[in-house]
């Protein structure tokens, strides 16, 4: 009896002490993170911040003496890492990985999910790579509260465009607190020397193509069913796993696929909601409503299947995966290129020529991939001993990308009738036209400029987080100036068409006008997205009087733009959609303008391009977007978008008190500053 009483007392004491101890260990880490971020030796940037979620990026720039150490860690980081490691013993879950480990990372990504009134759930995903160092610790308390900490860092080294070495330690810290979060640690099996996944072992048995294809189709169908089930449950961890295994399944398929079989697989995959979200719709517009890491798996899987097709002829109908990045904080212009290109191709008589490609790459590489830029056709060709020698039929005047895969070397060339001999490692053209020599030199100079981004931004999850805005913006302007100068210096050849396709959203109207108004490039298939964008932009240039259009309000009644524009105040017409990441992330700017200014001076009029009015209405209500909202059920094909040439979102047009266009295309701070300037001018006149 006494023994049992003593045991009960000990258990109660343990239960009371453990939560307190666990909480103290969590506080130790939180305190050290605060000290770390306060260090004057670090550049830090707050990315997300709230009561339950804090995300900080940091950078430590090495001096000349510190550059000699391969995997240098500043004293502040050593101390923080030690505190996290020493306090992890009291946690409920932890994972730790160092780049120096010979084993791969235990987890591939962390996703944090919390309820959301509109989307059902808000999900934040952090990819973790073998080359990253990370420390992940979670403390769970009996009342359901959790304290989670993630520290990730890596070494960044490169030679800048002036030949000077640059080195830094870059990283980020995530703190999450509360009981609303569902945490998923995706500990997916890795393929190491053909182990871990059963179908990799099965691939060693050589089966007839029809048998291998049947097995492939069966496995893909199973993954599709799993995807639909997880999508219905909003299970992000399950969706991540399906995307990963789909990519691995396709990569490790050893058979070939006929064009008919490829179409059959695409039809099966199209049953997956997220893959449908990536594909071009009937109106030529697609939406990347999918987290970046999953979309990369899907695209990789489909590209791998396309490379296995027996038929490699150019097809006029295709799925083209692309997005356009604007200058305002990396927003995505969501507009389809494929429909524009295909319509132009159908009007042209494409001429095919035999093109002889020779060259060399590292002896360990066995394949070279040749991708036609305008037609999105890929050829995967095998070679031995690093020697390339192929004769192939390609369309004259088209652009092709040469890539040796694992070698990491890729070069764009124009098929201009002159055979090419190239060193893939250096880009040296031993044989080729003057146009291609200029083209390769442009790519080399651009690569050197783009590498400079590492000076001003840290890169994780394929995203750049700017640490030095002044330096980054100056670099961006330099890149735009360099591209435009190259266009004008090569106006008599094909190079401008390719550069336009790369960067047309970042060029000013005057720059686009100089190239496309009377130039020959506007008629090329690859130039059609840029030309359509230019024609649209021309319709909304400053000084033009507004064009009236009838739209539907959230109240179900018909409204005309003339009810708002030309009535004595500035009108910001905002084209947006719930489906677009860029539209959602820039929404705060319009909310701020609507709240800060009286309607007599500035009025925001939202124009939703959502597919579903109910979806749009729910989003507006949940986000408390209490300013005028209009809706068009024909998406981009309605009176207003056609009148103002809008082919992408988000887009903005500012109309003056008299109804004339004052500015267009502004987002974020640029839009806020322009409105502030206009209102100040209005106040002075009063």
SEVO-119347 format. One record per residue (C-alpha): x, y, z; residue in three letters. Coordinates in steps of 0.25 Angstrom, whole numbers. Each point is the difference from the previous one (the first is absolute). Example, Ala and Ser with C-alpha at 12.3 -4.5 7.8 and 13.67 -1.06 7.14 Angstrom:
REM residues 2
ATOM, 49, -18, 31, ALA
ATOM, 6, 14, -2, SER
//
This chain:
REM residues 686
ATOM, 0, 0, 0, UNK
ATOM, 11, 10, 4, UNK
ATOM, 8, -4, -13, UNK
ATOM, -12, 2, -8, UNK
ATOM, -3, 14, 6, UNK
ATOM, 15, 4, -1, UNK
ATOM, -1, -4, -15, UNK
ATOM, -12, 8, -2, UNK
ATOM, 6, 12, 6, UNK
ATOM, 13, -2, -9, UNK
ATOM, -9, -1, -12, UNK
ATOM, -8, 13, 3, UNK
ATOM, 13, 7, 3, UNK
ATOM, 6, -5, -13, UNK
ATOM, -13, 5, -8, UNK
ATOM, 1, 14, 7, UNK
ATOM, 15, 2, -3, UNK
ATOM, 1, -5, -14, UNK
ATOM, -9, 10, -6, UNK
ATOM, 7, 11, 7, UNK
ATOM, 14, -5, -4, UNK
ATOM, -4, -2, -14, UNK
ATOM, -5, 14, 0, UNK
ATOM, 13, 5, 6, UNK
ATOM, 8, -7, -11, UNK
ATOM, -9, 7, -11, UNK
ATOM, 2, 14, 7, UNK
ATOM, 15, -3, 0, UNK
ATOM, 0, -1, -16, UNK
ATOM, -10, 12, -1, UNK
ATOM, 9, 9, 8, UNK
ATOM, 13, -5, -8, UNK
ATOM, -7, 3, -13, UNK
ATOM, -4, 14, 5, UNK
ATOM, 15, 2, 3, UNK
ATOM, 5, -5, -13, UNK
ATOM, -10, 9, -8, UNK
ATOM, 5, 12, 8, UNK
ATOM, 15, -2, -4, UNK
ATOM, 5, 12, -8, UNK
ATOM, 9, -9, -8, UNK
ATOM, -12, -6, -7, UNK
ATOM, -9, 5, -11, UNK
ATOM, -14, -4, 4, UNK
ATOM, -14, 1, -7, UNK
ATOM, -14, -3, 6, UNK
ATOM, -7, -8, -10, UNK
ATOM, -13, -4, 7, UNK
ATOM, -4, 5, 14, UNK
ATOM, -11, -2, 9, UNK
ATOM, -5, -5, 14, UNK
ATOM, 2, -14, -4, UNK
ATOM, 10, 0, -12, UNK
ATOM, 13, 7, -2, UNK
ATOM, 9, -3, -12, UNK
ATOM, 14, 7, -1, UNK
ATOM, 11, 0, -10, UNK
ATOM, 14, 3, 4, UNK
ATOM, 14, 2, -7, UNK
ATOM, 14, 0, 5, UNK
ATOM, 10, 6, -10, UNK
ATOM, 14, -6, 2, UNK
ATOM, 13, 8, 0, UNK
ATOM, 12, -4, -7, UNK
ATOM, 6, -8, 11, UNK
ATOM, -13, -7, 2, UNK
ATOM, -1, -5, -14, UNK
ATOM, 11, -10, 2, UNK
ATOM, -8, -9, 8, UNK
ATOM, -9, -9, -9, UNK
ATOM, -12, -1, 9, UNK
ATOM, 1, 12, 8, UNK
ATOM, -10, 3, 11, UNK
ATOM, 0, 14, 7, UNK
ATOM, 1, -1, 16, UNK
ATOM, -15, 5, 1, UNK
ATOM, -5, -12, -8, UNK
ATOM, 9, -10, 7, UNK
ATOM, -6, 5, 13, UNK
ATOM, -15, -1, -5, UNK
ATOM, 3, -14, -6, UNK
ATOM, 5, -5, 13, UNK
ATOM, -11, 5, 8, UNK
ATOM, -10, -6, -9, UNK
ATOM, 7, -14, 0, UNK
ATOM, 2, 1, 15, UNK
ATOM, -14, 3, 3, UNK
ATOM, -6, -10, -10, UNK
ATOM, 0, -12, 10, UNK
ATOM, -12, 6, 7, UNK
ATOM, -8, 1, -13, UNK
ATOM, -11, -9, -6, UNK
ATOM, 6, 0, -14, UNK
ATOM, 13, 4, -6, UNK
ATOM, 8, -2, -13, UNK
ATOM, 14, 5, -2, UNK
ATOM, 9, -1, -13, UNK
ATOM, 13, 6, -4, UNK
ATOM, 6, 1, -14, UNK
ATOM, 12, -8, 4, UNK
ATOM, -9, -12, 2, UNK
ATOM, 2, -12, -9, UNK
ATOM, -14, -4, 1, UNK
ATOM, -11, 8, -7, UNK
ATOM, -10, 10, 8, UNK
ATOM, -10, -8, 9, UNK
ATOM, -11, 9, -5, UNK
ATOM, -3, 7, -13, UNK
ATOM, -9, 10, 4, UNK
ATOM, -8, 6, 12, UNK
ATOM, -14, 5, -2, UNK
ATOM, -8, 8, 10, UNK
ATOM, -15, 0, -2, UNK
ATOM, -11, 9, 8, UNK
ATOM, -15, 2, -2, UNK
ATOM, -4, 11, -10, UNK
ATOM, -14, 6, -2, UNK
ATOM, 2, 1, -15, UNK
ATOM, 9, -11, -4, UNK
ATOM, -3, -10, 10, UNK
ATOM, 15, 0, 4, UNK
ATOM, 12, 9, -1, UNK
ATOM, 12, -9, -3, UNK
ATOM, 15, 5, 1, UNK
ATOM, 10, -10, -6, UNK
ATOM, 15, 0, 3, UNK
ATOM, 9, -9, -9, UNK
ATOM, 12, -6, 6, UNK
ATOM, 12, -4, -8, UNK
ATOM, 12, -9, 2, UNK
ATOM, 9, 12, -2, UNK
ATOM, -7, 8, 11, UNK
ATOM, 3, -1, 15, UNK
ATOM, -12, 0, 8, UNK
ATOM, -5, -1, 15, UNK
ATOM, -15, -3, 2, UNK
ATOM, -6, -1, 14, UNK
ATOM, -14, 0, 5, UNK
ATOM, -5, 0, 14, UNK
ATOM, -14, -5, 2, UNK
ATOM, -8, 3, 13, UNK
ATOM, -11, -8, 6, UNK
ATOM, -10, 12, -3, UNK
ATOM, 3, -2, -15, UNK
ATOM, 9, 12, -1, UNK
ATOM, 12, -1, -8, UNK
ATOM, 13, 7, -1, UNK
ATOM, 8, -3, -13, UNK
ATOM, 13, 5, -5, UNK
ATOM, 7, -2, -13, UNK
ATOM, 14, 5, -3, UNK
ATOM, 6, -2, -14, UNK
ATOM, 13, 5, -5, UNK
ATOM, 10, -2, -12, UNK
ATOM, 13, 6, -5, UNK
ATOM, -1, 9, -12, UNK
ATOM, 13, 3, -9, UNK
ATOM, 2, 5, -14, UNK
ATOM, 9, 9, -8, UNK
ATOM, -7, 13, -4, UNK
ATOM, 0, 6, -14, UNK
ATOM, 12, 8, 4, UNK
ATOM, 8, -12, 4, UNK
ATOM, -1, 2, 15, UNK
ATOM, -3, -11, 9, UNK
ATOM, -13, 1, 9, UNK
ATOM, -4, -9, 11, UNK
ATOM, -11, 0, 10, UNK
ATOM, -8, -9, 10, UNK
ATOM, -14, 1, -4, UNK
ATOM, -12, -6, 8, UNK
ATOM, -14, 2, 6, UNK
ATOM, -7, -3, 13, UNK
ATOM, -14, -4, 2, UNK
ATOM, -8, 2, 13, UNK
ATOM, -14, -6, 2, UNK
ATOM, -8, 0, 12, UNK
ATOM, -15, -3, 3, UNK
ATOM, -9, -12, -1, UNK
ATOM, -6, 3, -14, UNK
ATOM, 11, -6, -8, UNK
ATOM, 1, -14, -6, UNK
ATOM, 14, -3, -3, UNK
ATOM, 4, -10, -10, UNK
ATOM, 14, -6, -1, UNK
ATOM, 2, -7, -13, UNK
ATOM, 10, -11, 2, UNK
ATOM, -1, -5, -14, UNK
ATOM, 9, -12, -4, UNK
ATOM, 12, 4, -9, UNK
ATOM, 5, -8, -12, UNK
ATOM, 15, -3, 4, UNK
ATOM, 6, -10, -9, UNK
ATOM, -13, -5, -5, UNK
ATOM, -5, -3, 14, UNK
ATOM, -12, 3, 9, UNK
ATOM, -11, 0, -11, UNK
ATOM, -5, -13, -5, UNK
ATOM, -3, 4, -15, UNK
ATOM, 15, 4, -1, UNK
ATOM, 4, -14, 3, UNK
ATOM, -11, -6, -10, UNK
ATOM, 6, 9, -11, UNK
ATOM, 12, -9, 0, UNK
ATOM, -8, -11, -7, UNK
ATOM, -1, 4, -15, UNK
ATOM, -15, -2, -4, UNK
ATOM, -6, 2, -14, UNK
ATOM, -4, 15, -2, UNK
ATOM, -15, -3, 0, UNK
ATOM, 2, -7, 14, UNK
ATOM, 8, 11, 6, UNK
ATOM, -10, 10, -5, UNK
ATOM, -12, -7, 6, UNK
ATOM, 7, -1, 13, UNK
ATOM, 4, 15, -1, UNK
ATOM, -15, 4, -3, UNK
ATOM, -5, -9, 11, UNK
ATOM, 9, 7, 10, UNK
ATOM, -3, 14, -5, UNK
ATOM, -15, -3, 1, UNK
ATOM, 2, -4, 15, UNK
ATOM, 8, 13, 3, UNK
ATOM, -11, 8, -7, UNK
ATOM, -11, -7, 9, UNK
ATOM, 9, 3, 12, UNK
ATOM, 1, 14, -4, UNK
ATOM, -15, 2, -1, UNK
ATOM, -2, -6, 13, UNK
ATOM, 11, 9, 7, UNK
ATOM, -5, 12, -7, UNK
ATOM, -15, -2, 5, UNK
ATOM, 6, -1, 14, UNK
ATOM, 9, 12, -2, UNK
ATOM, 12, -9, 4, UNK
ATOM, 12, 8, -4, UNK
ATOM, 10, -11, 5, UNK
ATOM, -7, -10, -9, UNK
ATOM, 0, 9, -12, UNK
ATOM, 15, 2, 2, UNK
ATOM, 2, -15, 1, UNK
ATOM, -8, -2, -13, UNK
ATOM, 7, 10, -8, UNK
ATOM, 14, -5, 5, UNK
ATOM, -3, -14, -4, UNK
ATOM, -6, 3, -13, UNK
ATOM, 13, 7, -4, UNK
ATOM, 8, -11, 5, UNK
ATOM, -9, -10, -8, UNK
ATOM, 2, 7, -13, UNK
ATOM, 15, 2, 2, UNK
ATOM, 2, -15, 3, UNK
ATOM, -8, -5, -12, UNK
ATOM, 9, -8, -9, UNK
ATOM, -10, -2, -12, UNK
ATOM, -4, 9, -11, UNK
ATOM, -14, 7, -3, UNK
ATOM, -7, 2, -13, UNK
ATOM, -6, 13, -3, UNK
ATOM, -14, -6, 2, UNK
ATOM, 4, -6, 13, UNK
ATOM, 6, 13, 5, UNK
ATOM, -14, 7, -3, UNK
ATOM, -7, -11, 8, UNK
ATOM, 9, 2, 12, UNK
ATOM, -2, 15, -1, UNK
ATOM, -15, -2, 0, UNK
ATOM, 1, -9, 12, UNK
ATOM, 9, 11, 7, UNK
ATOM, -10, 11, -3, UNK
ATOM, -10, -7, 10, UNK
ATOM, 9, 6, 11, UNK
ATOM, -5, 13, 4, UNK
ATOM, 14, 6, 2, UNK
ATOM, 5, -4, -14, UNK
ATOM, -13, 6, -6, UNK
ATOM, 4, 13, 7, UNK
ATOM, 13, 0, -7, UNK
ATOM, -5, -3, -14, UNK
ATOM, -5, 10, -11, UNK
ATOM, -15, 2, 0, UNK
ATOM, -10, 2, -11, UNK
ATOM, 2, 15, 1, UNK
ATOM, 15, -1, -1, UNK
ATOM, 2, 4, 14, UNK
ATOM, 6, -9, 11, UNK
ATOM, 2, 2, 15, UNK
ATOM, 11, -6, 9, UNK
ATOM, -9, -2, 12, UNK
ATOM, 10, -10, 5, UNK
ATOM, 12, 1, 10, UNK
ATOM, 13, 2, -8, UNK
ATOM, 6, -13, 5, UNK
ATOM, -11, -9, -4, UNK
ATOM, -2, 7, -14, UNK
ATOM, 15, -2, -3, UNK
ATOM, -2, -15, 3, UNK
ATOM, -12, -1, -9, UNK
ATOM, 7, 8, -12, UNK
ATOM, 12, -9, 2, UNK
ATOM, -8, -12, -1, UNK
ATOM, -7, 4, -13, UNK
ATOM, 12, 5, -6, UNK
ATOM, 7, -13, 3, UNK
ATOM, -11, -8, -7, UNK
ATOM, 0, 9, -12, UNK
ATOM, 15, -3, -1, UNK
ATOM, -3, -15, -1, UNK
ATOM, -10, 2, -12, UNK
ATOM, 4, -8, -13, UNK
ATOM, -5, 11, -9, UNK
ATOM, 8, 13, 2, UNK
ATOM, -6, 8, -11, UNK
ATOM, -5, 15, 3, UNK
ATOM, -14, 1, 4, UNK
ATOM, -8, 12, -2, UNK
ATOM, -9, -2, 12, UNK
ATOM, 8, -2, 13, UNK
ATOM, 0, 4, 15, UNK
ATOM, 10, 11, 2, UNK
ATOM, 3, 2, 15, UNK
ATOM, 4, 15, 2, UNK
ATOM, -2, 12, 9, UNK
ATOM, 5, 14, -1, UNK
ATOM, 7, 7, 12, UNK
ATOM, -2, 15, 1, UNK
ATOM, 9, 10, 8, UNK
ATOM, -10, 2, 12, UNK
ATOM, 5, -10, 10, UNK
ATOM, 0, -12, -9, UNK
ATOM, -15, 0, -3, UNK
ATOM, -4, -10, -11, UNK
ATOM, -7, 5, -13, UNK
ATOM, -10, -11, -2, UNK
ATOM, -2, -1, -15, UNK
ATOM, 1, -11, -10, UNK
ATOM, 10, 0, -11, UNK
ATOM, -4, -13, -7, UNK
ATOM, -13, 5, -7, UNK
ATOM, 6, 12, -5, UNK
ATOM, 12, -8, -6, UNK
ATOM, -9, -11, -6, UNK
ATOM, -9, 10, -7, UNK
ATOM, 12, 7, -6, UNK
ATOM, 6, -14, -4, UNK
ATOM, -13, -4, -7, UNK
ATOM, 1, 13, -9, UNK
ATOM, 15, -3, -4, UNK
ATOM, 6, -10, -9, UNK
ATOM, 11, -5, 9, UNK
ATOM, 13, -4, -8, UNK
ATOM, 8, -12, 5, UNK
ATOM, 15, -2, -2, UNK
ATOM, 11, -10, 3, UNK
ATOM, 8, 6, 12, UNK
ATOM, 14, -7, 3, UNK
ATOM, 4, 1, 15, UNK
ATOM, 13, -4, 5, UNK
ATOM, 8, 2, 12, UNK
ATOM, 5, -5, 13, UNK
ATOM, -4, 0, 15, UNK
ATOM, 5, -8, 12, UNK
ATOM, 3, -15, -3, UNK
ATOM, -10, -4, 12, UNK
ATOM, -12, 6, -7, UNK
ATOM, -8, -9, -9, UNK
ATOM, -11, 8, -5, UNK
ATOM, -3, 14, -6, UNK
ATOM, -13, 6, 0, UNK
ATOM, -5, 9, -12, UNK
ATOM, -12, 9, 3, UNK
ATOM, -7, 8, -10, UNK
ATOM, -3, 13, 6, UNK
ATOM, -13, 4, -8, UNK
ATOM, -6, -13, -2, UNK
ATOM, 4, -7, 14, UNK
ATOM, 5, -12, -7, UNK
ATOM, 11, -8, 6, UNK
ATOM, 10, -10, -5, UNK
ATOM, 9, -8, 10, UNK
ATOM, 12, -6, -8, UNK
ATOM, 10, -10, 5, UNK
ATOM, 15, 1, -2, UNK
ATOM, 13, -6, 5, UNK
ATOM, 13, 4, 5, UNK
ATOM, -4, 15, 1, UNK
ATOM, -1, 1, -16, UNK
ATOM, -12, 6, -6, UNK
ATOM, -3, -2, -15, UNK
ATOM, -15, 1, -4, UNK
ATOM, -7, 4, -13, UNK
ATOM, -15, 4, 2, UNK
ATOM, -11, 6, -6, UNK
ATOM, -5, 13, 6, UNK
ATOM, -8, 13, -4, UNK
ATOM, 8, 11, -6, UNK
ATOM, 1, 12, 9, UNK
ATOM, -4, -7, 12, UNK
ATOM, 7, 1, 14, UNK
ATOM, 6, -13, 6, UNK
ATOM, 5, -3, 14, UNK
ATOM, 12, -10, 1, UNK
ATOM, 1, -6, 14, UNK
ATOM, 9, -11, 5, UNK
ATOM, -8, -3, 12, UNK
ATOM, 9, -3, 12, UNK
ATOM, 11, 8, -6, UNK
ATOM, -8, 13, 3, UNK
ATOM, 4, 6, -13, UNK
ATOM, -11, 6, -9, UNK
ATOM, 1, 9, -12, UNK
ATOM, -11, 6, -9, UNK
ATOM, 3, 0, -15, UNK
ATOM, -8, 5, -12, UNK
ATOM, -2, -10, -12, UNK
ATOM, 5, 9, -11, UNK
ATOM, 5, -10, -10, UNK
ATOM, 15, 0, 5, UNK
ATOM, 5, -12, 7, UNK
ATOM, 5, 1, 14, UNK
ATOM, 12, -6, 7, UNK
ATOM, -1, 3, 15, UNK
ATOM, 8, -2, 13, UNK
ATOM, -12, -2, 10, UNK
ATOM, 9, 3, 12, UNK
ATOM, 5, 13, -5, UNK
ATOM, -10, 4, -11, UNK
ATOM, 12, 2, -10, UNK
ATOM, -6, -1, -14, UNK
ATOM, 11, -6, -9, UNK
ATOM, -10, 0, -11, UNK
ATOM, -12, 9, -2, UNK
ATOM, -6, 12, -5, UNK
ATOM, 3, 14, 4, UNK
ATOM, -14, 1, 6, UNK
ATOM, 2, -12, 9, UNK
ATOM, 14, 5, 4, UNK
ATOM, -7, 13, 5, UNK
ATOM, -11, -8, 6, UNK
ATOM, 9, -8, 9, UNK
ATOM, 8, 12, 4, UNK
ATOM, -13, 7, 4, UNK
ATOM, -3, -12, 9, UNK
ATOM, 13, 0, 6, UNK
ATOM, -1, 14, 4, UNK
ATOM, -14, -1, 5, UNK
ATOM, 4, -12, 9, UNK
ATOM, 11, 8, 6, UNK
ATOM, -10, 12, 3, UNK
ATOM, -10, -10, 5, UNK
ATOM, 10, -6, 10, UNK
ATOM, 1, 13, 6, UNK
ATOM, -13, -2, 6, UNK
ATOM, 7, -8, 11, UNK
ATOM, 6, 12, 5, UNK
ATOM, -13, 7, 3, UNK
ATOM, -9, -12, 3, UNK
ATOM, -1, -13, 7, UNK
ATOM, -5, -12, -8, UNK
ATOM, -9, -11, 7, UNK
ATOM, -11, -8, -7, UNK
ATOM, 4, 6, -13, UNK
ATOM, -4, 13, 5, UNK
ATOM, 8, 13, 1, UNK
ATOM, -2, 8, 13, UNK
ATOM, 6, 14, -2, UNK
ATOM, 9, 4, 12, UNK
ATOM, 6, 13, -7, UNK
ATOM, -12, 6, -8, UNK
ATOM, 9, 12, -5, UNK
ATOM, 10, -10, -6, UNK
ATOM, -10, -10, -5, UNK
ATOM, -8, 11, -7, UNK
ATOM, 12, 6, -6, UNK
ATOM, 4, -14, -6, UNK
ATOM, -14, -2, -5, UNK
ATOM, 1, 13, -8, UNK
ATOM, 14, -4, -5, UNK
ATOM, -6, -13, -5, UNK
ATOM, -12, 7, -7, UNK
ATOM, 10, 10, -6, UNK
ATOM, 9, -11, -5, UNK
ATOM, -11, -8, -6, UNK
ATOM, -6, 12, -7, UNK
ATOM, 14, 4, -5, UNK
ATOM, 2, -14, -6, UNK
ATOM, -13, 0, -7, UNK
ATOM, 3, 13, -7, UNK
ATOM, 14, -4, -4, UNK
ATOM, -6, -13, -6, UNK
ATOM, -13, 6, -6, UNK
ATOM, 4, -6, -14, UNK
ATOM, 0, -14, 5, UNK
ATOM, -8, -10, 8, UNK
ATOM, 6, 2, 14, UNK
ATOM, -10, 11, 4, UNK
ATOM, -12, -9, -1, UNK
ATOM, 6, -9, 10, UNK
ATOM, 4, 11, 10, UNK
ATOM, -14, 6, -1, UNK
ATOM, -6, -14, 4, UNK
ATOM, 9, 0, 12, UNK
ATOM, -3, 14, 5, UNK
ATOM, -11, 8, -7, UNK
ATOM, -8, 3, 13, UNK
ATOM, 12, 7, 6, UNK
ATOM, 2, 9, -12, UNK
ATOM, -7, 14, -1, UNK
ATOM, -10, 3, -11, UNK
ATOM, 10, 9, -7, UNK
ATOM, 10, -11, 0, UNK
ATOM, -11, -10, -6, UNK
ATOM, -4, 10, -10, UNK
ATOM, 14, 2, -5, UNK
ATOM, 1, -15, -3, UNK
ATOM, -14, -4, -4, UNK
ATOM, -7, 11, -6, UNK
ATOM, 6, -2, -14, UNK
ATOM, 11, -11, 3, UNK
ATOM, 0, -13, -7, UNK
ATOM, 0, -8, 13, UNK
ATOM, -15, 2, 3, UNK
ATOM, -3, -10, -10, UNK
ATOM, 8, -11, 6, UNK
ATOM, -8, -11, 8, UNK
ATOM, 9, 2, 12, UNK
ATOM, -2, 15, 0, UNK
ATOM, -16, -2, 1, UNK
ATOM, -1, 1, 15, UNK
ATOM, 9, 13, 0, UNK
ATOM, -8, 6, -12, UNK
ATOM, -13, -3, 6, UNK
ATOM, 4, 6, 13, UNK
ATOM, 5, 13, -7, UNK
ATOM, -13, 1, -8, UNK
ATOM, -7, -1, 13, UNK
ATOM, 9, 10, 7, UNK
ATOM, -2, 10, -11, UNK
ATOM, -15, 1, 3, UNK
ATOM, 2, 5, 14, UNK
ATOM, 11, 10, -2, UNK
ATOM, -1, 13, 8, UNK
ATOM, -8, 11, -7, UNK
ATOM, -11, -9, -6, UNK
ATOM, -14, 2, 4, UNK
ATOM, -7, -11, 8, UNK
ATOM, -8, -10, -8, UNK
ATOM, -14, -4, 6, UNK
ATOM, -3, -14, 3, UNK
ATOM, -12, -7, 7, UNK
ATOM, 3, -10, 11, UNK
ATOM, -7, -7, 12, UNK
ATOM, 2, 4, 14, UNK
ATOM, 0, -9, 13, UNK
ATOM, -14, 4, 2, UNK
ATOM, -4, -7, -13, UNK
ATOM, -4, 14, -7, UNK
ATOM, 6, 5, -13, UNK
ATOM, 10, 12, 1, UNK
ATOM, 7, 8, -10, UNK
ATOM, 15, 5, 2, UNK
ATOM, -6, 14, -3, UNK
ATOM, -7, 0, 14, UNK
ATOM, 14, 1, 6, UNK
ATOM, 10, 6, -10, UNK
ATOM, 0, 14, -4, UNK
ATOM, -8, 5, 12, UNK
ATOM, 10, 9, 6, UNK
ATOM, 9, -10, 8, UNK
ATOM, 12, -9, -3, UNK
ATOM, -5, -14, -3, UNK
ATOM, 9, -12, 1, UNK
ATOM, -5, -12, -9, UNK
ATOM, 6, -12, 6, UNK
ATOM, -1, -13, -8, UNK
ATOM, 2, -12, 9, UNK
ATOM, -4, -15, 2, UNK
ATOM, 0, -9, 13, UNK
ATOM, 7, -11, -9, UNK
ATOM, 13, 9, -1, UNK
ATOM, 11, 0, 10, UNK
ATOM, 4, 13, -5, UNK
ATOM, -14, 6, 1, UNK
ATOM, -1, -5, 15, UNK
ATOM, 13, 5, 4, UNK
ATOM, -2, 14, -5, UNK
ATOM, -14, 2, 5, UNK
ATOM, 5, 7, 13, UNK
ATOM, 4, 12, -9, UNK
ATOM, -14, 2, -5, UNK
ATOM, -5, -2, 14, UNK
ATOM, 9, 10, 6, UNK
ATOM, -4, 10, -11, UNK
ATOM, -15, -2, 2, UNK
ATOM, 2, 2, 15, UNK
ATOM, 9, 12, -1, UNK
ATOM, -8, 9, -10, UNK
ATOM, -14, 5, 0, UNK
ATOM, -8, -3, -13, UNK
ATOM, 0, 14, -3, UNK
ATOM, 14, 0, -3, UNK
ATOM, 4, -15, -3, UNK
ATOM, -9, -12, -3, UNK
ATOM, 4, -14, -2, UNK
ATOM, -8, -8, -10, UNK
ATOM, 3, -15, 1, UNK
ATOM, -2, -8, -13, UNK
ATOM, -1, -15, 3, UNK
ATOM, 5, -10, -11, UNK
ATOM, -4, -12, 9, UNK
ATOM, -6, -12, -7, UNK
ATOM, -10, -1, 11, UNK
ATOM, -9, 12, 5, UNK
ATOM, -3, -8, 13, UNK
ATOM, 14, -2, 2, UNK
ATOM, 4, 15, -2, UNK
ATOM, -12, 4, 9, UNK
ATOM, 5, -9, 11, UNK
ATOM, 14, 5, -1, UNK
ATOM, -4, 15, 0, UNK
ATOM, -9, -2, 12, UNK
ATOM, 10, -8, 8, UNK
ATOM, 11, 10, -3, UNK
ATOM, -9, 12, 3, UNK
ATOM, 3, 6, -13, UNK
ATOM, -10, 11, 2, UNK
ATOM, 2, 8, -13, UNK
ATOM, -7, -1, -13, UNK
ATOM, 1, -13, -6, UNK
ATOM, -4, -4, -15, UNK
ATOM, 0, -13, -6, UNK
ATOM, 0, -6, -15, UNK
ATOM, -4, -14, -2, UNK
ATOM, 8, -1, -13, UNK
ATOM, 13, 1, 7, UNK
ATOM, 10, 7, -10, UNK
ATOM, -10, 0, -11, UNK
ATOM, -9, 12, 4, UNK
ATOM, -3, 14, -3, UNK
ATOM, 10, 6, 10, UNK
ATOM, 12, -9, -2, UNK
ATOM, -1, 1, -16, UNK
ATOM, -2, 16, 1, UNK
ATOM, 13, 1, 9, UNK
ATOM, 8, -11, -6, UNK
ATOM, 1, -8, 13, UNK
ATOM, 6, -14, -2, UNK
ATOM, 6, -2, 14, UNK
ATOM, -3, 3, 14, UNK
ATOM, 2, 7, 9, UNK
ATOM, -1, 13, -8, UNK
ATOM, -3, 14, 4, UNK
ATOM, -5, 12, -8, UNK
ATOM, -1, 14, 7, UNK
ATOM, -10, 10, -6, UNK
ATOM, 0, 14, 3, UNK
ATOM, -12, 9, 5, UNK
ATOM, -3, 3, -15, UNK
ATOM, 0, -15, -4, UNK
ATOM, 13, 0, -7, UNK
ATOM, 11, -11, 3, UNK
ATOM, 11, 6, 9, UNK
ATOM, 8, -13, 2, UNK
ATOM, 0, -15, -2, UNK
ATOM, 7, -13, 4, UNK
ATOM, 4, 5, 14, UNK
ATOM, 0, -9, 12, UNK
ATOM, 5, 0, 15, UNK
ATOM, 8, 12, 5, UNK
ATOM, 0, 6, -14, UNK
ATOM, -15, 1, -1, UNK
ATOM, -1, 5, 15, UNK
ATOM, 10, 11, -4, UNK
ATOM, -7, 4, -12, UNK
ATOM, -13, 2, 7, UNK
ATOM, 6, 8, 11, UNK
ATOM, 7, 9, -11, UNK
ATOM, -14, 2, -7, UNK
ATOM, -8, 3, 13, UNK
ATOM, 11, 10, 4, UNK
ATOM, -1, 7, -13, UNK
ATOM, -15, 0, 1, UNK
ATOM, 1, 6, 14, UNK
ATOM, 9, 11, -5, UNK
ATOM, -10, 4, -11, UNK
ATOM, -11, 1, 10, UNK
//
